[in-house]
Amino acid sequence: MITFEDMWGKFSDKEYRGQYALSLLKRSVAFQIKTLRKKHCGSQALLAERSQLTQGVVSRAEDQDYGNLTFNTVGRIAAGLDVAFIGRFVPFSELTKFSLNLSEEEYASIPTFEEENRLVNNIENVRVLRIEPLIKNHIGGDPGNAGLTTGEPQYSRTDEYRQKEQEYGDSPWMLGKPPQSERGQQYGAANSFAR
């Protein structure tokens, strides 16, 4: 089994780490597309129709050896899957952890917007999923400090939300999970883009 230390040792070679990062990018995007397509669409033809692409383009997008996808194609496939795709720059330590933890189960748990929207059936649940966790994580847990509420939050969680919360708990798709970057931890996701 490959460990963090094994991979990190190989990254001392700049050319190796650059090639590894490029290879992982190509393989992981194709892997994610295929995993999500199986869950949400079944066939490549259906995903192609939903993405307004040809089945051949979807087939190439799922080919880990192809590697010439454009942002436009990935964006259209994401729209066809009814999910979002975020590409971002990260340090090699995060790339290493991502590589070691890449699994079909992780991506198969990503809900479509419609699946997620069922969890957020009223504005109070939006606050529970997005605002309250940020307050707790970024200003010490007192919602009153943010001028939003005082005392106990006035919301109710649906049974479906409770079930998903237990099922996915720390899953990165949960809207309330704060960003992992230092900047995101300081300012929250919404403000990190404005600074």
Contacts in CASP RR format, 6 or more apart in sequence:
PFRMAT RR
TARGET T0000
AUTHOR 0000-0000-0000
METHOD contacts of the structure
MODEL  1
MITFEDMWGKFSDKEYRGQYALSLLKRSVAFQIKTLRKKHCGSQALLAER
SQLTQGVVSRAEDQDYGNLTFNTVGRIAAGLDVAFIGRFVPFSELTKFSL
NLSEEEYASIPTFEEENRLVNNIENVRVLRIEPLIKNHIGGDPGNAGLTT
GEPQYSRTDEYRQKEQEYGDSPWMLGKPPQSERGQQYGAANSFAR
2 100 0 8 1.000
3 100 0 8 1.000
4 96 0 8 1.000
4 97 0 8 1.000
4 100 0 8 1.000
7 96 0 8 1.000
7 99 0 8 1.000
7 100 0 8 1.000
8 92 0 8 1.000
8 93 0 8 1.000
8 96 0 8 1.000
10 16 0 8 1.000
10 17 0 8 1.000
10 20 0 8 1.000
11 17 0 8 1.000
11 20 0 8 1.000
11 92 0 8 1.000
11 96 0 8 1.000
17 92 0 8 1.000
21 92 0 8 1.000
21 95 0 8 1.000
24 95 0 8 1.000
24 98 0 8 1.000
24 99 0 8 1.000
26 64 0 8 1.000
26 65 0 8 1.000
26 66 0 8 1.000
26 67 0 8 1.000
27 64 0 8 1.000
28 98 0 8 1.000
28 102 0 8 1.000
29 61 0 8 1.000
29 67 0 8 1.000
29 69 0 8 1.000
29 74 0 8 1.000
30 61 0 8 1.000
30 62 0 8 1.000
30 63 0 8 1.000
30 64 0 8 1.000
30 66 0 8 1.000
30 67 0 8 1.000
30 69 0 8 1.000
31 64 0 8 1.000
31 102 0 8 1.000
31 104 0 8 1.000
31 107 0 8 1.000
32 107 0 8 1.000
33 58 0 8 1.000
33 61 0 8 1.000
33 62 0 8 1.000
33 74 0 8 1.000
33 77 0 8 1.000
33 81 0 8 1.000
34 62 0 8 1.000
35 104 0 8 1.000
35 107 0 8 1.000
35 108 0 8 1.000
36 81 0 8 1.000
36 83 0 8 1.000
36 107 0 8 1.000
36 108 0 8 1.000
36 110 0 8 1.000
37 44 0 8 1.000
37 47 0 8 1.000
37 58 0 8 1.000
37 62 0 8 1.000
37 81 0 8 1.000
38 108 0 8 1.000
39 108 0 8 1.000
40 47 0 8 1.000
40 81 0 8 1.000
40 82 0 8 1.000
40 83 0 8 1.000
40 112 0 8 1.000
41 47 0 8 1.000
41 50 0 8 1.000
41 80 0 8 1.000
41 81 0 8 1.000
44 55 0 8 1.000
44 56 0 8 1.000
44 58 0 8 1.000
44 59 0 8 1.000
44 62 0 8 1.000
45 55 0 8 1.000
47 58 0 8 1.000
47 77 0 8 1.000
47 80 0 8 1.000
47 81 0 8 1.000
48 54 0 8 1.000
48 55 0 8 1.000
48 56 0 8 1.000
48 57 0 8 1.000
48 58 0 8 1.000
50 79 0 8 1.000
50 80 0 8 1.000
50 81 0 8 1.000
50 82 0 8 1.000
51 58 0 8 1.000
51 76 0 8 1.000
51 77 0 8 1.000
51 79 0 8 1.000
51 80 0 8 1.000
51 81 0 8 1.000
52 76 0 8 1.000
53 73 0 8 1.000
53 76 0 8 1.000
53 77 0 8 1.000
57 73 0 8 1.000
58 77 0 8 1.000
60 66 0 8 1.000
60 68 0 8 1.000
60 69 0 8 1.000
61 69 0 8 1.000
61 73 0 8 1.000
61 74 0 8 1.000
61 77 0 8 1.000
74 85 0 8 1.000
75 85 0 8 1.000
77 85 0 8 1.000
78 84 0 8 1.000
78 85 0 8 1.000
81 112 0 8 1.000
82 112 0 8 1.000
82 113 0 8 1.000
82 114 0 8 1.000
83 110 0 8 1.000
83 111 0 8 1.000
83 112 0 8 1.000
83 113 0 8 1.000
90 98 0 8 1.000
94 180 0 8 1.000
106 171 0 8 1.000
109 168 0 8 1.000
109 171 0 8 1.000
109 173 0 8 1.000
110 173 0 8 1.000
111 119 0 8 1.000
111 173 0 8 1.000
116 173 0 8 1.000
116 175 0 8 1.000
118 160 0 8 1.000
119 125 0 8 1.000
119 129 0 8 1.000
119 158 0 8 1.000
119 160 0 8 1.000
119 161 0 8 1.000
119 164 0 8 1.000
120 126 0 8 1.000
120 129 0 8 1.000
120 175 0 8 1.000
121 158 0 8 1.000
124 154 0 8 1.000
124 155 0 8 1.000
124 156 0 8 1.000
125 155 0 8 1.000
125 157 0 8 1.000
125 158 0 8 1.000
125 161 0 8 1.000
127 148 0 8 1.000
127 153 0 8 1.000
127 155 0 8 1.000
128 153 0 8 1.000
128 155 0 8 1.000
128 157 0 8 1.000
128 161 0 8 1.000
129 174 0 8 1.000
129 175 0 8 1.000
129 176 0 8 1.000
130 175 0 8 1.000
130 176 0 8 1.000
131 148 0 8 1.000
132 143 0 8 1.000
132 153 0 8 1.000
132 155 0 8 1.000
133 176 0 8 1.000
133 177 0 8 1.000
133 178 0 8 1.000
134 176 0 8 1.000
134 178 0 8 1.000
134 188 0 8 1.000
134 189 0 8 1.000
135 141 0 8 1.000
135 142 0 8 1.000
135 143 0 8 1.000
135 145 0 8 1.000
135 146 0 8 1.000
135 148 0 8 1.000
137 178 0 8 1.000
137 185 0 8 1.000
138 178 0 8 1.000
138 185 0 8 1.000
138 186 0 8 1.000
138 187 0 8 1.000
138 188 0 8 1.000
139 145 0 8 1.000
139 146 0 8 1.000
143 149 0 8 1.000
143 150 0 8 1.000
143 151 0 8 1.000
143 153 0 8 1.000
144 150 0 8 1.000
144 151 0 8 1.000
157 165 0 8 1.000
165 174 0 8 1.000
168 174 0 8 1.000
170 177 0 8 1.000
171 177 0 8 1.000
178 184 0 8 1.000
178 185 0 8 1.000
178 188 0 8 1.000
178 189 0 8 1.000
179 185 0 8 1.000
179 188 0 8 1.000
179 189 0 8 1.000
179 192 0 8 1.000
181 192 0 8 1.000
183 192 0 8 1.000
183 195 0 8 1.000
184 192 0 8 1.000
186 192 0 8 1.000
187 195 0 8 1.000
END
